[in-house]
């Protein structure tokens, strides 16, 4: 019990004090969440896609993070070399809640070697806290932080390169405006100075990956991906290897430095069921799951982390080719 209380108090301290540690989300399915951390990846691929990810981190640990992500994006190449999208992120940890919404856009420069996406994300970040303190005596300590909510402007930017040789690379930064959120009243109800602030730190990202087609014969391909992140205080990296079988199902492993080893599984259920009967729009539905095995100090109290991912893409039909002929030649 004491160990669980220690874990919870640590989580609360990280969530509600004057924060300078790494704050951005960590997801095992980062390969499906590029746009929210690198706006340059917005609409870099064909079609219109929606992706949602839910993460239950450190299962059975009181106050541990629970995150939800929704990304919707599309390529407008038919009308202009741009991609547009919207990203929503919700995070709950301890007494605190964070909501981020970002409108993302990228301008795509195409060359014979690949496509460069130059992206910008304009949004807002909202942070709130509503603590429910259980006092050891009948009177609460008036110096304890009270609830607050605040919203500020947020800005992200990034460059994303999609190479013609089945590889990609990108660099980006989030929270460029470094918003500081907190209790604007100046005092809590007891007259003590407000001590709760949330100092968003700039985060810098570097990502890259490559697809090795026909890696094990003609059965499928192998994907290798890496994501590095830092707030200039700490750095962590995710290394992922995933094998896609006939573009119908995949399995893989992810290693996150000083945190976890994850097992990933996914499939296109309708593509498996419709095998041999022609393609349908539902073949583009992809469902994934990952289980993180905790390898840090929380391993003794955590039952690991669970993550679910659902992605669906719709592709516009090709523009019909119109031909005109003189009536004499009909």
BAMARLUM-858503 format. One record per residue (C-alpha): residue in one letter; x negated, y, z. Coordinates in steps of 0.2 Angstrom, whole numbers, always signed. Example, Ala and Ser with C-alpha at 12.3 -4.5 7.8 and 13.67 -1.06 7.14 Angstrom:
{resn->A c1->-62 c2->-22 c3->+39};
{resn->S c1->-68 c2->-5 c3->+36};
// end
This chain:
{resn->X c1->+0 c2->+0 c3->+0};
{resn->X c1->-14 c2->+12 c3->+4};
{resn->X c1->-22 c2->+8 c3->-12};
{resn->X c1->-6 c2->+12 c3->-22};
{resn->X c1->-4 c2->+29 c3->-12};
{resn->X c1->-22 c2->+33 c3->-16};
{resn->X c1->-19 c2->+30 c3->-35};
{resn->X c1->-3 c2->+41 c3->-34};
{resn->X c1->-12 c2->+55 c3->-26};
{resn->X c1->-26 c2->+54 c3->-38};
{resn->X c1->-14 c2->+55 c3->-53};
{resn->X c1->-5 c2->+70 c3->-45};
{resn->X c1->-21 c2->+79 c3->-42};
{resn->X c1->-25 c2->+77 c3->-60};
{resn->X c1->-8 c2->+82 c3->-66};
{resn->X c1->-5 c2->+97 c3->-55};
{resn->X c1->-21 c2->+106 c3->-50};
{resn->X c1->-31 c2->+119 c3->-60};
{resn->X c1->-35 c2->+106 c3->-73};
{resn->X c1->-50 c2->+106 c3->-84};
{resn->X c1->-52 c2->+87 c3->-87};
{resn->X c1->-46 c2->+78 c3->-103};
{resn->X c1->-28 c2->+80 c3->-105};
{resn->X c1->-22 c2->+75 c3->-122};
{resn->X c1->-13 c2->+58 c3->-124};
{resn->X c1->-22 c2->+42 c3->-127};
{resn->X c1->-13 c2->+29 c3->-138};
{resn->X c1->-19 c2->+12 c3->-145};
{resn->X c1->-9 c2->+15 c3->-161};
{resn->X c1->-20 c2->+31 c3->-165};
{resn->X c1->-21 c2->+25 c3->-183};
{resn->X c1->-2 c2->+29 c3->-185};
{resn->X c1->-4 c2->+46 c3->-175};
{resn->X c1->-16 c2->+56 c3->-185};
{resn->X c1->-5 c2->+71 c3->-189};
{resn->X c1->-3 c2->+76 c3->-171};
{resn->X c1->-21 c2->+78 c3->-168};
{resn->X c1->-27 c2->+82 c3->-185};
{resn->X c1->-14 c2->+93 c3->-195};
{resn->X c1->-25 c2->+90 c3->-211};
{resn->X c1->-18 c2->+73 c3->-212};
{resn->X c1->-1 c2->+79 c3->-214};
{resn->X c1->+7 c2->+72 c3->-229};
{resn->X c1->-10 c2->+65 c3->-236};
{resn->X c1->-1 c2->+49 c3->-241};
{resn->X c1->+13 c2->+48 c3->-253};
{resn->X c1->+31 c2->+47 c3->-247};
{resn->X c1->+41 c2->+53 c3->-232};
{resn->X c1->+37 c2->+44 c3->-216};
{resn->X c1->+43 c2->+44 c3->-198};
{resn->X c1->+33 c2->+36 c3->-184};
{resn->X c1->+38 c2->+34 c3->-165};
{resn->X c1->+27 c2->+27 c3->-152};
{resn->X c1->+31 c2->+23 c3->-134};
{resn->X c1->+17 c2->+20 c3->-121};
{resn->X c1->+19 c2->+13 c3->-103};
{resn->X c1->+2 c2->+16 c3->-96};
{resn->X c1->-5 c2->+6 c3->-81};
{resn->X c1->+11 c2->-4 c3->-78};
{resn->X c1->+16 c2->-5 c3->-60};
{resn->X c1->+6 c2->+10 c3->-55};
{resn->X c1->+16 c2->+23 c3->-46};
{resn->X c1->+16 c2->+39 c3->-56};
{resn->X c1->+6 c2->+32 c3->-70};
{resn->X c1->+8 c2->+41 c3->-87};
{resn->X c1->+23 c2->+37 c3->-99};
{resn->X c1->+22 c2->+44 c3->-116};
{resn->X c1->+33 c2->+46 c3->-131};
{resn->X c1->+28 c2->+52 c3->-148};
{resn->X c1->+38 c2->+56 c3->-164};
{resn->X c1->+30 c2->+61 c3->-180};
{resn->X c1->+40 c2->+65 c3->-196};
{resn->X c1->+30 c2->+70 c3->-212};
{resn->X c1->+31 c2->+71 c3->-230};
{resn->X c1->+21 c2->+74 c3->-246};
{resn->X c1->+28 c2->+88 c3->-257};
{resn->X c1->+16 c2->+84 c3->-272};
{resn->X c1->+30 c2->+84 c3->-284};
{resn->X c1->+33 c2->+102 c3->-281};
{resn->X c1->+16 c2->+108 c3->-273};
{resn->X c1->+0 c2->+101 c3->-267};
{resn->X c1->+5 c2->+102 c3->-249};
{resn->X c1->+11 c2->+91 c3->-234};
{resn->X c1->+23 c2->+96 c3->-221};
{resn->X c1->+28 c2->+88 c3->-204};
{resn->X c1->+34 c2->+90 c3->-186};
{resn->X c1->+26 c2->+82 c3->-171};
{resn->X c1->+34 c2->+80 c3->-154};
{resn->X c1->+26 c2->+73 c3->-139};
{resn->X c1->+32 c2->+70 c3->-121};
{resn->X c1->+22 c2->+65 c3->-107};
{resn->X c1->+26 c2->+61 c3->-89};
{resn->X c1->+13 c2->+59 c3->-75};
{resn->X c1->+17 c2->+60 c3->-57};
{resn->X c1->+28 c2->+75 c3->-53};
{resn->X c1->+23 c2->+84 c3->-69};
{resn->X c1->+31 c2->+84 c3->-87};
{resn->X c1->+23 c2->+90 c3->-103};
{resn->X c1->+32 c2->+93 c3->-119};
{resn->X c1->+23 c2->+98 c3->-135};
{resn->X c1->+31 c2->+102 c3->-152};
{resn->X c1->+21 c2->+107 c3->-167};
{resn->X c1->+25 c2->+111 c3->-185};
{resn->X c1->+11 c2->+105 c3->-196};
{resn->X c1->+6 c2->+109 c3->-214};
{resn->X c1->-9 c2->+105 c3->-225};
{resn->X c1->-15 c2->+111 c3->-242};
{resn->X c1->-22 c2->+97 c3->-252};
{resn->X c1->-37 c2->+99 c3->-264};
{resn->X c1->-39 c2->+85 c3->-276};
{resn->X c1->-55 c2->+79 c3->-284};
{resn->X c1->-61 c2->+64 c3->-293};
{resn->X c1->-69 c2->+58 c3->-277};
{resn->X c1->-54 c2->+60 c3->-266};
{resn->X c1->-42 c2->+73 c3->-258};
{resn->X c1->-46 c2->+85 c3->-244};
{resn->X c1->-32 c2->+91 c3->-233};
{resn->X c1->-34 c2->+108 c3->-224};
{resn->X c1->-21 c2->+108 c3->-210};
{resn->X c1->-14 c2->+120 c3->-197};
{resn->X c1->-2 c2->+116 c3->-183};
{resn->X c1->+9 c2->+129 c3->-175};
{resn->X c1->+19 c2->+125 c3->-160};
{resn->X c1->+23 c2->+127 c3->-141};
{resn->X c1->+17 c2->+117 c3->-126};
{resn->X c1->+29 c2->+116 c3->-111};
{resn->X c1->+23 c2->+110 c3->-94};
{resn->X c1->+34 c2->+108 c3->-78};
{resn->X c1->+32 c2->+101 c3->-61};
{resn->X c1->+46 c2->+96 c3->-49};
{resn->X c1->+38 c2->+89 c3->-33};
{resn->X c1->+48 c2->+79 c3->-20};
{resn->X c1->+37 c2->+79 c3->-5};
{resn->X c1->+40 c2->+67 c3->+9};
{resn->X c1->+34 c2->+77 c3->+25};
{resn->X c1->+26 c2->+67 c3->+39};
{resn->X c1->+36 c2->+79 c3->+51};
{resn->X c1->+52 c2->+87 c3->+50};
{resn->X c1->+45 c2->+103 c3->+42};
{resn->X c1->+36 c2->+104 c3->+25};
{resn->X c1->+19 c2->+111 c3->+24};
{resn->X c1->+23 c2->+128 c3->+16};
{resn->X c1->+6 c2->+128 c3->+7};
{resn->X c1->+11 c2->+113 c3->-4};
{resn->X c1->+14 c2->+117 c3->-22};
{resn->X c1->+32 c2->+120 c3->-27};
{resn->X c1->+40 c2->+117 c3->-44};
{resn->X c1->+38 c2->+127 c3->-59};
{resn->X c1->+40 c2->+127 c3->-78};
{resn->X c1->+31 c2->+137 c3->-91};
{resn->X c1->+30 c2->+138 c3->-110};
{resn->X c1->+16 c2->+144 c3->-121};
{resn->X c1->+10 c2->+145 c3->-139};
{resn->X c1->-1 c2->+131 c3->-145};
{resn->X c1->-12 c2->+130 c3->-160};
{resn->X c1->-21 c2->+115 c3->-169};
{resn->X c1->-32 c2->+114 c3->-184};
{resn->X c1->-41 c2->+101 c3->-194};
{resn->X c1->-49 c2->+94 c3->-210};
{resn->X c1->-45 c2->+77 c3->-217};
{resn->X c1->-54 c2->+68 c3->-231};
{resn->X c1->-45 c2->+54 c3->-240};
{resn->X c1->-59 c2->+46 c3->-251};
{resn->X c1->-55 c2->+37 c3->-267};
{resn->X c1->-65 c2->+22 c3->-261};
{resn->X c1->-52 c2->+17 c3->-247};
{resn->X c1->-60 c2->+27 c3->-233};
{resn->X c1->-56 c2->+42 c3->-224};
{resn->X c1->-64 c2->+55 c3->-212};
{resn->X c1->-58 c2->+69 c3->-202};
{resn->X c1->-63 c2->+83 c3->-189};
{resn->X c1->-50 c2->+93 c3->-179};
{resn->X c1->-47 c2->+103 c3->-163};
{resn->X c1->-31 c2->+105 c3->-153};
{resn->X c1->-26 c2->+119 c3->-140};
{resn->X c1->-37 c2->+132 c3->-149};
{resn->X c1->-27 c2->+146 c3->-140};
{resn->X c1->-32 c2->+137 c3->-123};
{resn->X c1->-15 c2->+141 c3->-115};
{resn->X c1->-14 c2->+143 c3->-96};
{resn->X c1->+3 c2->+138 c3->-89};
{resn->X c1->+9 c2->+140 c3->-71};
{resn->X c1->+21 c2->+148 c3->-59};
{resn->X c1->+23 c2->+166 c3->-65};
{resn->X c1->+31 c2->+172 c3->-49};
{resn->X c1->+15 c2->+174 c3->-39};
{resn->X c1->+21 c2->+166 c3->-23};
{resn->X c1->+30 c2->+150 c3->-18};
{resn->X c1->+46 c2->+152 c3->-7};
{resn->X c1->+36 c2->+152 c3->+9};
{resn->X c1->+26 c2->+167 c3->+3};
{resn->X c1->+10 c2->+158 c3->+0};
{resn->X c1->+1 c2->+162 c3->-17};
{resn->X c1->+6 c2->+151 c3->-31};
{resn->X c1->-9 c2->+138 c3->-33};
{resn->X c1->-2 c2->+127 c3->-47};
{resn->X c1->-9 c2->+131 c3->-64};
{resn->X c1->-11 c2->+120 c3->-80};
{resn->X c1->-26 c2->+125 c3->-89};
{resn->X c1->-26 c2->+117 c3->-107};
{resn->X c1->-43 c2->+113 c3->-113};
{resn->X c1->-48 c2->+113 c3->-131};
{resn->X c1->-50 c2->+95 c3->-137};
{resn->X c1->-61 c2->+90 c3->-152};
{resn->X c1->-59 c2->+75 c3->-163};
{resn->X c1->-68 c2->+65 c3->-176};
{resn->X c1->-60 c2->+51 c3->-185};
{resn->X c1->-65 c2->+39 c3->-199};
{resn->X c1->-61 c2->+22 c3->-206};
{resn->X c1->-62 c2->+11 c3->-221};
{resn->X c1->-52 c2->-3 c3->-229};
{resn->X c1->-61 c2->-19 c3->-235};
{resn->X c1->-50 c2->-27 c3->-248};
{resn->X c1->-50 c2->-46 c3->-250};
{resn->X c1->-61 c2->-47 c3->-234};
{resn->X c1->-57 c2->-66 c3->-232};
{resn->X c1->-52 c2->-71 c3->-250};
{resn->X c1->-36 c2->-64 c3->-258};
{resn->X c1->-25 c2->-66 c3->-242};
{resn->X c1->-27 c2->-48 c3->-236};
{resn->X c1->-38 c2->-34 c3->-231};
{resn->X c1->-48 c2->-28 c3->-216};
{resn->X c1->-46 c2->-11 c3->-208};
{resn->X c1->-60 c2->-3 c3->-197};
{resn->X c1->-56 c2->+13 c3->-188};
{resn->X c1->-64 c2->+24 c3->-175};
{resn->X c1->-58 c2->+39 c3->-166};
{resn->X c1->-69 c2->+50 c3->-154};
{resn->X c1->-62 c2->+64 c3->-143};
{resn->X c1->-70 c2->+76 c3->-131};
{resn->X c1->-65 c2->+91 c3->-121};
{resn->X c1->-84 c2->+96 c3->-119};
{resn->X c1->-83 c2->+88 c3->-102};
{resn->X c1->-80 c2->+70 c3->-105};
{resn->X c1->-80 c2->+60 c3->-121};
{resn->X c1->-71 c2->+44 c3->-126};
{resn->X c1->-70 c2->+33 c3->-141};
{resn->X c1->-58 c2->+20 c3->-148};
{resn->X c1->-64 c2->+7 c3->-160};
{resn->X c1->-51 c2->-3 c3->-169};
{resn->X c1->-52 c2->-18 c3->-181};
{resn->X c1->-36 c2->-24 c3->-189};
{resn->X c1->-33 c2->-38 c3->-202};
{resn->X c1->-17 c2->-35 c3->-213};
{resn->X c1->-11 c2->-52 c3->-220};
{resn->X c1->-3 c2->-49 c3->-237};
{resn->X c1->+3 c2->-32 c3->-232};
{resn->X c1->+16 c2->-41 c3->-221};
{resn->X c1->+9 c2->-44 c3->-204};
{resn->X c1->-7 c2->-38 c3->-195};
{resn->X c1->-17 c2->-42 c3->-179};
{resn->X c1->-32 c2->-33 c3->-172};
{resn->X c1->-42 c2->-28 c3->-157};
{resn->X c1->-46 c2->-10 c3->-150};
{resn->X c1->-59 c2->-6 c3->-138};
{resn->X c1->-58 c2->+11 c3->-128};
{resn->X c1->-74 c2->+16 c3->-119};
{resn->X c1->-72 c2->+15 c3->-100};
{resn->X c1->-54 c2->+11 c3->-101};
{resn->X c1->-47 c2->-4 c3->-110};
{resn->X c1->-47 c2->-18 c3->-122};
{resn->X c1->-31 c2->-19 c3->-132};
{resn->X c1->-23 c2->-33 c3->-142};
{resn->X c1->-13 c2->-27 c3->-157};
{resn->X c1->+1 c2->-36 c3->-167};
{resn->X c1->+13 c2->-30 c3->-180};
{resn->X c1->+23 c2->-35 c3->-195};
{resn->X c1->+35 c2->-29 c3->-209};
{resn->X c1->+50 c2->-40 c3->-204};
{resn->X c1->+61 c2->-37 c3->-219};
{resn->X c1->+46 c2->-40 c3->-231};
{resn->X c1->+43 c2->-57 c3->-223};
{resn->X c1->+62 c2->-62 c3->-224};
{resn->X c1->+64 c2->-56 c3->-242};
{resn->X c1->+48 c2->-65 c3->-248};
{resn->X c1->+51 c2->-70 c3->-266};
{resn->X c1->+68 c2->-61 c3->-268};
{resn->X c1->+62 c2->-44 c3->-274};
{resn->X c1->+58 c2->-28 c3->-264};
{resn->X c1->+70 c2->-18 c3->-255};
{resn->X c1->+68 c2->-1 c3->-246};
{resn->X c1->+68 c2->-9 c3->-229};
{resn->X c1->+52 c2->-18 c3->-234};
{resn->X c1->+43 c2->-2 c3->-228};
{resn->X c1->+48 c2->-4 c3->-210};
{resn->X c1->+33 c2->-8 c3->-199};
{resn->X c1->+34 c2->-13 c3->-181};
{resn->X c1->+19 c2->-15 c3->-169};
{resn->X c1->+15 c2->-19 c3->-151};
{resn->X c1->-1 c2->-18 c3->-141};
{resn->X c1->-6 c2->-23 c3->-124};
{resn->X c1->-21 c2->-15 c3->-116};
{resn->X c1->-31 c2->-25 c3->-103};
{resn->X c1->-38 c2->-12 c3->-91};
{resn->X c1->-56 c2->-13 c3->-88};
{resn->X c1->-59 c2->+3 c3->-77};
{resn->X c1->-57 c2->+4 c3->-58};
{resn->X c1->-38 c2->+3 c3->-59};
{resn->X c1->-39 c2->-15 c3->-65};
{resn->X c1->-36 c2->-21 c3->-47};
{resn->X c1->-19 c2->-13 c3->-46};
{resn->X c1->-13 c2->-11 c3->-65};
{resn->X c1->-5 c2->-24 c3->-75};
{resn->X c1->-11 c2->-16 c3->-91};
{resn->X c1->-3 c2->-4 c3->-103};
{resn->X c1->+11 c2->-8 c3->-115};
{resn->X c1->+14 c2->+1 c3->-132};
{resn->X c1->+27 c2->+0 c3->-145};
{resn->X c1->+27 c2->+8 c3->-162};
{resn->X c1->+40 c2->+9 c3->-176};
{resn->X c1->+36 c2->+17 c3->-193};
{resn->X c1->+47 c2->+19 c3->-209};
{resn->X c1->+42 c2->+27 c3->-225};
{resn->X c1->+53 c2->+32 c3->-240};
{resn->X c1->+46 c2->+34 c3->-257};
{resn->X c1->+54 c2->+45 c3->-270};
{resn->X c1->+58 c2->+36 c3->-286};
{resn->X c1->+47 c2->+41 c3->-301};
{resn->X c1->+53 c2->+56 c3->-311};
{resn->X c1->+62 c2->+49 c3->-327};
{resn->X c1->+53 c2->+53 c3->-343};
{resn->X c1->+64 c2->+63 c3->-354};
{resn->X c1->+61 c2->+62 c3->-373};
{resn->X c1->+70 c2->+73 c3->-386};
{resn->X c1->+71 c2->+68 c3->-404};
{resn->X c1->+78 c2->+76 c3->-420};
{resn->X c1->+95 c2->+69 c3->-425};
{resn->X c1->+88 c2->+63 c3->-441};
{resn->X c1->+77 c2->+51 c3->-432};
{resn->X c1->+89 c2->+43 c3->-420};
// end
